[in-house]
């Protein structure tokens, strides 16, 4: 049963009178036993040796009948005093298990889809990390009524309720420093969740970090054209036409320009960037599966594609770019993988019956997929930009914010997020400069960083959309400095 969030662990409806007794149980049993025993993963298939740290998998209540799957890994040392970090992947409709098993979790799935390898740069080396599959309908998460239409505001509230339920199950982490982190459409998820968390005095929120995040549709669109041109993708003729038809008085609008010639030239630009076979998530990475060919494309309709998998049908004449990505598809086929990527390994692993049993996956839970077409199709986007949410956090003057970007990602490009951070008009504390990390005993440039009061913008050189996958050591160094409040 999905219990009310504030009800003590183990209490049944109507058993409120037992609350004080139940709340004392963690003190009696000791903090090490406060975690739910039936959620602990005692044997994980695919590992040659089981980990020395504890990890847990199960379900959290995110509202009536909504059950969100989580996988929680304790810090590899001193979990009692280490911060608690929540991680969300994006979509909307994509699973945070990708963050766990392919980016910065302690175990990385191997190409055979059977074995796991320990990650030398796992973020739980220094933090307790909670990976949440959200919203219901994503991954192993589900709702009793099987209705998965939702929106930005409902998801923010549901994620807050799930976080509260986690702390009901794991009360030993209630006072730990809390950080909210995510990537891509997490650029919407994380700031909107932070609005709820910052109003709850029982939560010890210290800051948020967003990687390659969607912060503003308009800025992301406008900046992508510059990114594409200056990375040699468009050519001088198309660039001149875009300047002629989409710009006036030294200001360009590539986002929603009513000029028909601008729209036609933007179609050319989008075809090159997103439909020609370039890897939109990492410009310099190969396209898994090769350059698409032989598909019969629809002329007037496009299937849009977000961080991973967004599948929203939309007439081109109404909007050429309401979503992050777009890719044409054949009438008879919908690809469930992001373009130029392959999720076979993680899908095979998580859908293995022995893995589902080990992770305590409910029999009612669907087959795991990296992204949910149904969730994305029924998802209503409410926020077009995150300025208000960031300014609210910055106005409190007690939260630290990190916005970071791999600098060869085209889905949520670094230039757009840099422009977004600049648009918040915060006081510059440290001018833009290189930041360094140590690899094989030598200092290397990790990217560039610009620091304002309580917010920093940082790039990771040579990384794409999934920064920890492409540059694991640089990403771990960045994460460590953010969590420990050390200079970048």
LUMLUMKE-79860 format. One line per 10 residues: number of its first residue (from 1); their letters; for each residue x, y, z of C-alpha. Coordinates in nm, 2 decimals. Layout:
REM LUMLUMKE-79860
NUM = A = X,Y,Z ~ ...
This chain:
REM LUMLUMKE-79860
1 = XXXXXXXXXX = 0.00,0.00,0.00 ~ 0.12,0.35,-0.08 ~ 0.11,0.52,0.26 ~ 0.07,0.89,0.33 ~ 0.41,1.06,0.33 ~ 0.41,1.19,0.68 ~ 0.29,0.86,0.84 ~ 0.55,0.68,1.04 ~ 0.71,0.38,0.88 ~ 0.51,0.06,0.94
11 = XXXXXXXXXX = 0.19,0.24,1.05 ~ -0.13,0.14,0.89 ~ -0.41,0.39,0.82 ~ -0.58,0.48,1.14 ~ -0.28,0.38,1.35 ~ -0.17,0.73,1.42 ~ -0.17,0.68,1.79 ~ 0.13,0.44,1.75 ~ 0.33,0.72,1.59 ~ 0.55,0.82,1.88
21 = XXXXXXXXXX = 0.64,0.46,1.95 ~ 0.73,0.39,1.59 ~ 0.93,0.71,1.56 ~ 1.14,0.60,1.85 ~ 1.23,0.27,1.69 ~ 1.53,0.40,1.49 ~ 1.68,0.53,1.81 ~ 1.63,0.20,1.98 ~ 1.76,-0.01,1.70 ~ 2.04,0.22,1.61
31 = XXXXXXXXXX = 2.09,0.43,1.30 ~ 2.25,0.15,1.10 ~ 1.93,-0.04,1.11 ~ 1.69,0.24,1.04 ~ 1.68,0.16,0.67 ~ 1.41,-0.08,0.55 ~ 1.56,-0.43,0.56 ~ 1.33,-0.56,0.28 ~ 1.46,-0.30,0.04 ~ 1.83,-0.38,0.09
41 = XXXXXXXXXX = 2.00,-0.54,-0.21 ~ 2.19,-0.83,-0.07 ~ 2.31,-0.99,-0.39 ~ 2.33,-0.81,-0.73 ~ 2.37,-1.02,-1.04 ~ 2.66,-0.94,-1.27 ~ 2.92,-0.84,-1.01 ~ 3.22,-1.06,-0.95 ~ 3.23,-0.94,-0.59 ~ 2.95,-0.78,-0.40
51 = XXXXXXXXXX = 3.01,-0.42,-0.27 ~ 3.13,-0.33,0.08 ~ 2.88,-0.04,0.10 ~ 2.50,-0.10,0.14 ~ 2.25,-0.02,-0.13 ~ 1.87,-0.04,-0.15 ~ 1.60,-0.06,-0.42 ~ 1.23,-0.04,-0.39 ~ 0.94,0.20,-0.42 ~ 0.85,0.54,-0.28
61 = XXXXXXXXXX = 0.51,0.70,-0.24 ~ 0.47,1.00,-0.47 ~ 0.10,1.06,-0.41 ~ -0.21,0.84,-0.41 ~ -0.13,0.52,-0.60 ~ 0.19,0.66,-0.75 ~ 0.49,0.43,-0.69 ~ 0.83,0.56,-0.79 ~ 1.12,0.31,-0.81 ~ 1.44,0.42,-0.65
71 = XXXXXXXXXX = 1.79,0.28,-0.62 ~ 1.99,0.42,-0.33 ~ 2.36,0.37,-0.27 ~ 2.53,0.47,0.06 ~ 2.85,0.66,0.05 ~ 3.15,0.43,0.03 ~ 3.29,0.59,0.34 ~ 3.13,0.77,0.63 ~ 2.77,0.76,0.50 ~ 2.64,0.90,0.83
81 = XXXXXXXXXX = 2.82,1.23,0.77 ~ 2.82,1.24,0.39 ~ 2.57,1.45,0.20 ~ 2.26,1.31,0.05 ~ 2.23,1.37,-0.33 ~ 1.92,1.32,-0.54 ~ 1.97,1.25,-0.91 ~ 1.72,1.28,-1.19 ~ 1.76,1.21,-1.56 ~ 1.54,1.39,-1.80
91 = XXXXXXXXXX = 1.32,1.33,-2.10 ~ 1.06,1.40,-1.99 ~ 1.00,1.03,-1.96 ~ 1.36,0.89,-1.94 ~ 1.50,0.68,-1.66 ~ 1.76,0.77,-1.40 ~ 1.89,0.41,-1.42 ~ 2.09,0.54,-1.71 ~ 2.26,0.79,-1.48 ~ 2.32,0.50,-1.24
101 = XXXXXXXXXX = 2.44,0.23,-1.47 ~ 2.60,0.43,-1.75 ~ 2.72,0.76,-1.60 ~ 2.82,0.80,-1.23 ~ 2.67,0.51,-1.03 ~ 2.90,0.26,-0.86 ~ 2.84,-0.01,-1.11 ~ 2.86,0.03,-1.49 ~ 2.68,-0.21,-1.72 ~ 2.90,-0.38,-1.98
111 = XXXXXXXXXX = 2.82,-0.43,-2.35 ~ 2.71,-0.79,-2.29 ~ 2.42,-0.67,-2.08 ~ 2.50,-0.93,-1.82 ~ 2.81,-0.82,-1.63 ~ 2.87,-0.50,-1.42 ~ 3.21,-0.33,-1.36 ~ 3.29,-0.11,-1.07 ~ 3.32,0.26,-1.15 ~ 3.64,0.42,-1.03
121 = XXXXXXXXXX = 3.47,0.76,-1.05 ~ 3.14,0.68,-0.89 ~ 2.98,0.98,-0.72 ~ 2.89,0.76,-0.41 ~ 3.26,0.76,-0.32 ~ 3.19,1.09,-0.15 ~ 2.81,1.11,-0.12 ~ 2.49,0.91,-0.05 ~ 2.31,0.91,-0.39 ~ 1.94,0.85,-0.45
131 = XXXXXXXXXX = 1.85,0.77,-0.81 ~ 1.48,0.82,-0.87 ~ 1.28,0.70,-1.17 ~ 1.03,0.98,-1.23 ~ 0.75,1.04,-1.31 ~ 0.53,0.73,-1.27 ~ 0.54,0.53,-1.59 ~ 0.92,0.57,-1.64 ~ 1.14,0.27,-1.60 ~ 1.00,0.05,-1.32
141 = XXXXXXXXXX = 0.79,0.32,-1.17 ~ 0.41,0.29,-1.21 ~ 0.07,0.40,-1.08 ~ -0.22,0.18,-0.98 ~ -0.45,0.34,-1.23 ~ -0.20,0.31,-1.52 ~ -0.27,0.67,-1.62 ~ 0.05,0.86,-1.69 ~ -0.05,1.20,-1.82 ~ 0.13,1.46,-1.61
151 = XXXXXXXXXX = 0.30,1.80,-1.62 ~ 0.58,2.00,-1.48 ~ 0.41,2.12,-1.16 ~ 0.27,1.78,-1.07 ~ 0.60,1.61,-1.13 ~ 0.78,1.86,-0.90 ~ 0.53,1.79,-0.62 ~ 0.54,1.42,-0.67 ~ 0.92,1.42,-0.66 ~ 0.90,1.62,-0.34
161 = XXXXXXXXXX = 0.66,1.36,-0.19 ~ 0.89,1.08,-0.30 ~ 1.19,1.25,-0.13 ~ 0.99,1.29,0.19 ~ 0.89,0.93,0.18 ~ 1.25,0.83,0.13 ~ 1.34,1.02,0.45 ~ 1.06,0.85,0.63 ~ 1.21,0.51,0.53 ~ 1.57,0.64,0.60
171 = XXXXXXXXXX = 1.53,0.88,0.89 ~ 1.91,0.86,0.96 ~ 1.96,1.10,0.66 ~ 1.71,1.36,0.76 ~ 1.98,1.61,0.89 ~ 2.24,1.54,0.62 ~ 2.33,1.81,0.38 ~ 2.09,1.77,0.08 ~ 2.17,1.84,-0.29 ~ 1.94,1.81,-0.58
181 = XXXXXXXXXX = 2.10,1.72,-0.91 ~ 2.00,1.62,-1.26 ~ 2.06,1.65,-1.63 ~ 1.89,1.76,-1.95 ~ 1.51,1.79,-1.88 ~ 1.64,1.78,-1.52 ~ 1.70,2.15,-1.60 ~ 1.32,2.18,-1.54 ~ 1.28,1.90,-1.28 ~ 1.55,2.02,-1.04
191 = XXXXXXXXXX = 1.47,2.39,-1.00 ~ 1.09,2.32,-0.98 ~ 1.16,2.05,-0.71 ~ 1.39,2.30,-0.53 ~ 1.10,2.54,-0.49 ~ 0.92,2.28,-0.28 ~ 1.23,2.17,-0.09 ~ 1.34,2.52,0.01 ~ 1.00,2.58,0.18 ~ 1.04,2.27,0.40
201 = XXXXXXXXXX = 1.25,2.36,0.71 ~ 1.29,1.99,0.79 ~ 1.51,1.94,0.48 ~ 1.87,2.06,0.49 ~ 1.90,2.18,0.13 ~ 2.24,2.32,0.05 ~ 2.23,2.35,-0.33 ~ 2.15,2.22,-0.68 ~ 2.35,2.11,-0.98 ~ 2.22,2.08,-1.33
211 = XXXXXXXXXX = 2.42,1.92,-1.62 ~ 2.35,2.01,-1.98 ~ 2.01,2.13,-1.87 ~ 1.71,2.28,-2.05 ~ 1.69,2.62,-1.89 ~ 1.52,2.82,-2.16 ~ 1.37,2.70,-2.48 ~ 1.43,3.03,-2.66 ~ 1.79,3.06,-2.55 ~ 1.86,2.70,-2.63
221 = XXXXXXXXXX = 1.72,2.74,-2.98 ~ 1.90,3.06,-3.05 ~ 2.23,2.95,-2.92 ~ 2.23,2.62,-3.12 ~ 2.24,2.81,-3.45 ~ 2.56,2.98,-3.34 ~ 2.70,2.66,-3.20 ~ 2.64,2.48,-3.53 ~ 2.79,2.75,-3.75 ~ 3.10,2.80,-3.54
231 = XXXXXXXXXX = 3.16,2.42,-3.53 ~ 3.16,2.41,-3.91 ~ 2.83,2.25,-3.97 ~ 2.63,2.51,-4.17 ~ 2.86,2.67,-4.42 ~ 2.88,3.04,-4.51 ~ 2.59,3.05,-4.75 ~ 2.33,2.91,-4.51 ~ 2.47,3.12,-4.23 ~ 2.43,3.44,-4.44
241 = XXXXXXXXXX = 2.07,3.34,-4.52 ~ 1.99,3.28,-4.16 ~ 2.14,3.62,-4.07 ~ 1.94,3.79,-4.35 ~ 1.60,3.63,-4.28 ~ 1.61,3.57,-3.90 ~ 1.79,3.88,-3.77 ~ 1.72,4.25,-3.76 ~ 1.88,4.54,-3.57 ~ 2.17,4.31,-3.47
251 = XXXXXXXXXX = 1.93,4.08,-3.29 ~ 1.85,3.73,-3.41 ~ 1.53,3.52,-3.34 ~ 1.58,3.16,-3.46 ~ 1.33,3.04,-3.20 ~ 0.98,3.14,-3.32 ~ 1.04,3.38,-3.61 ~ 0.73,3.44,-3.82 ~ 0.93,3.51,-4.14 ~ 0.87,3.22,-4.37
261 = XXXXXXXXXX = 1.21,3.24,-4.53 ~ 1.36,3.22,-4.18 ~ 1.15,2.91,-4.11 ~ 1.27,2.74,-4.43 ~ 1.63,2.81,-4.35 ~ 1.58,2.68,-4.00 ~ 1.45,2.36,-4.15 ~ 1.78,2.33,-4.34 ~ 1.97,2.39,-4.02 ~ 1.77,2.14,-3.82
271 = XXXXXXXXXX = 1.81,1.88,-4.09 ~ 2.19,1.91,-4.07 ~ 2.22,1.92,-3.69 ~ 1.95,1.66,-3.59 ~ 1.86,1.45,-3.89 ~ 2.18,1.40,-4.10 ~ 2.34,1.13,-3.88 ~ 2.55,1.36,-3.66 ~ 2.54,1.25,-3.29 ~ 2.33,1.53,-3.13
281 = XXXXXXXXXX = 2.45,1.43,-2.78 ~ 2.82,1.45,-2.87 ~ 2.92,1.61,-3.20 ~ 3.26,1.43,-3.21 ~ 3.13,1.08,-3.12 ~ 3.03,0.83,-3.38 ~ 2.66,0.76,-3.45 ~ 2.57,0.42,-3.31 ~ 2.38,0.24,-3.58 ~ 2.53,0.46,-3.85
291 = XXXXXXXXXX = 2.38,0.73,-4.06 ~ 2.01,0.68,-4.10 ~ 1.89,0.60,-4.45 ~ 1.61,0.44,-4.64 ~ 1.33,0.56,-4.42 ~ 1.03,0.73,-4.58 ~ 0.99,1.05,-4.40 ~ 0.66,1.23,-4.34 ~ 0.65,1.58,-4.49 ~ 0.42,1.78,-4.26
301 = XXXXXXXXXX = 0.46,1.61,-3.93 ~ 0.77,1.54,-3.72 ~ 0.83,1.33,-3.42 ~ 1.01,1.53,-3.16 ~ 1.28,1.39,-2.95 ~ 1.39,1.51,-2.61 ~ 1.67,1.42,-2.39 ~ 1.67,1.06,-2.47 ~ 1.33,1.00,-2.61 ~ 1.06,1.25,-2.65
311 = XXXXXXXXXX = 0.79,1.14,-2.89 ~ 0.54,1.42,-2.94 ~ 0.37,1.46,-3.27 ~ 0.32,1.82,-3.38 ~ 0.23,2.00,-3.70 ~ 0.53,2.17,-3.84 ~ 0.33,2.47,-3.94 ~ 0.24,2.54,-3.58 ~ 0.58,2.51,-3.43 ~ 0.91,2.39,-3.57
321 = XXXXXXXXXX = 1.08,2.38,-3.24 ~ 0.86,2.35,-2.93 ~ 1.07,2.07,-2.80 ~ 1.44,2.00,-2.75 ~ 1.49,1.75,-3.03 ~ 1.32,1.64,-3.34 ~ 1.37,1.35,-3.56 ~ 1.17,1.22,-3.86 ~ 1.04,0.86,-3.85 ~ 0.88,0.62,-4.08
331 = XXXXXXXXXX = 0.50,0.58,-4.04 ~ 0.55,0.22,-3.93 ~ 0.82,0.26,-3.68 ~ 0.90,0.45,-3.36 ~ 1.25,0.43,-3.23 ~ 1.27,0.40,-2.85 ~ 1.64,0.48,-2.84 ~ 1.78,0.83,-2.87 ~ 1.93,0.89,-3.21 ~ 2.29,0.76,-3.25
341 = XXXXXXXXXX = 2.27,0.57,-2.92 ~ 2.21,0.21,-2.81 ~ 2.04,0.11,-2.48 ~ 2.04,-0.26,-2.55 ~ 2.30,-0.34,-2.27 ~ 2.11,-0.17,-1.99 ~ 1.77,-0.29,-2.11 ~ 1.89,-0.65,-2.12 ~ 2.04,-0.62,-1.78 ~ 1.75,-0.46,-1.60
351 = XXXXXXXXXX = 1.49,-0.68,-1.76 ~ 1.66,-1.00,-1.65 ~ 1.43,-1.18,-1.41 ~ 1.71,-1.23,-1.15 ~ 1.79,-0.86,-1.16 ~ 1.43,-0.76,-1.11 ~ 1.41,-0.99,-0.81 ~ 1.73,-0.86,-0.67 ~ 1.60,-0.50,-0.70 ~ 1.26,-0.59,-0.55
361 = XXXXXXXXXX = 1.08,-0.48,-0.86 ~ 0.70,-0.51,-0.83 ~ 0.53,-0.77,-1.06 ~ 0.30,-0.49,-1.17 ~ 0.60,-0.28,-1.30 ~ 0.63,-0.27,-1.68 ~ 0.92,-0.39,-1.88 ~ 1.21,-0.15,-1.83 ~ 1.28,0.09,-2.12 ~ 1.53,0.38,-2.13
371 = XXXXXXXXXX = 1.24,0.62,-2.21 ~ 0.87,0.60,-2.20 ~ 0.68,0.70,-2.52 ~ 0.35,0.70,-2.32 ~ 0.48,0.93,-2.05 ~ 0.63,1.17,-2.30 ~ 0.32,1.18,-2.52 ~ 0.10,1.27,-2.22 ~ 0.34,1.52,-2.07 ~ 0.24,1.89,-2.06
381 = XXXXXXXXXX = 0.53,2.14,-2.05 ~ 0.43,2.44,-1.84 ~ 0.76,2.62,-1.80 ~ 0.94,2.77,-2.10 ~ 1.23,2.91,-1.89 ~ 1.37,2.87,-1.54 ~ 1.46,3.23,-1.45 ~ 1.20,3.27,-1.17 ~ 1.31,2.95,-1.00 ~ 1.68,3.03,-1.01
391 = XXXXXXXXXX = 1.62,3.39,-0.89 ~ 1.41,3.25,-0.60 ~ 1.69,3.02,-0.50 ~ 1.96,3.29,-0.54 ~ 1.74,3.54,-0.35 ~ 1.76,3.32,-0.04 ~ 2.14,3.38,-0.04 ~ 2.21,3.04,0.12 ~ 2.20,2.79,-0.16 ~ 2.49,2.71,-0.40
401 = XXXXXXXXXX = 2.41,2.64,-0.77 ~ 2.62,2.47,-1.03 ~ 2.52,2.48,-1.40 ~ 2.76,2.26,-1.60 ~ 2.78,2.15,-1.97 ~ 2.98,1.92,-2.18 ~ 3.10,2.15,-2.46 ~ 3.03,1.93,-2.76 ~ 2.66,1.86,-2.68 ~ 2.41,1.99,-2.93
411 = XXXXXXXXXX = 2.09,1.88,-2.75 ~ 2.14,2.14,-2.47 ~ 2.45,2.33,-2.58 ~ 2.69,2.50,-2.35 ~ 2.65,2.84,-2.51 ~ 2.28,2.85,-2.43 ~ 2.33,2.76,-2.06 ~ 2.61,3.02,-2.04 ~ 2.38,3.29,-2.18 ~ 2.10,3.17,-1.94
421 = XXXXXXXXXX = 2.33,3.21,-1.64 ~ 2.45,3.55,-1.76 ~ 2.09,3.66,-1.80 ~ 2.03,3.61,-1.42 ~ 2.25,3.93,-1.37 ~ 2.43,3.81,-1.06 ~ 2.75,3.97,-0.94 ~ 3.07,3.82,-1.09 ~ 3.30,3.69,-0.83 ~ 3.56,3.51,-1.04
431 = XXXXXXXXXX = 3.61,3.59,-1.41 ~ 3.59,3.32,-1.67 ~ 3.90,3.11,-1.65 ~ 4.02,2.75,-1.71 ~ 3.98,2.49,-1.43 ~ 4.22,2.21,-1.38 ~ 4.21,1.85,-1.27 ~ 4.49,1.59,-1.23 ~ 4.51,1.29,-1.46 ~ 4.80,1.05,-1.45
441 = XXXXXXXXXX = 4.99,1.29,-1.23 ~ 4.96,1.58,-1.46 ~ 4.74,1.89,-1.45 ~ 4.49,1.91,-1.74 ~ 4.24,2.17,-1.84 ~ 3.90,2.03,-1.75 ~ 3.71,2.32,-1.92 ~ 3.62,2.68,-1.82 ~ 3.44,2.82,-1.52 ~ 3.28,3.16,-1.44
451 = XXXXXXXXXX = 3.17,3.22,-1.08 ~ 2.90,3.45,-0.96 ~ 2.76,3.50,-0.61 ~ 2.62,3.16,-0.52 ~ 2.61,3.03,-0.88 ~ 2.88,2.90,-1.12 ~ 2.88,2.81,-1.48 ~ 3.13,2.54,-1.58 ~ 3.22,2.36,-1.90 ~ 3.37,2.02,-1.94
461 = XXXXXXXXXX = 3.61,2.00,-2.24 ~ 3.53,1.73,-2.48 ~ 3.22,1.60,-2.30 ~ 2.88,1.56,-2.46 ~ 2.53,1.54,-2.31 ~ 2.62,1.27,-2.06 ~ 2.92,1.43,-1.90 ~ 3.03,1.15,-1.66 ~ 3.01,0.90,-1.94 ~ 3.25,1.10,-2.16
471 = XXXXXXXXXX = 3.48,1.25,-1.90 ~ 3.44,1.05,-1.58 ~ 3.74,1.18,-1.39 ~ 3.68,1.54,-1.48 ~ 3.31,1.50,-1.39 ~ 3.40,1.34,-1.05 ~ 3.65,1.62,-0.98 ~ 3.38,1.89,-1.06 ~ 3.12,1.71,-0.85 ~ 3.36,1.67,-0.56
481 = XXXXXXXX = 3.45,2.04,-0.56 ~ 3.09,2.14,-0.57 ~ 2.98,1.91,-0.29 ~ 3.27,2.00,-0.07 ~ 3.24,2.37,-0.15 ~ 3.60,2.38,-0.28 ~ 3.73,2.62,-0.54 ~ 3.68,2.49,-0.89
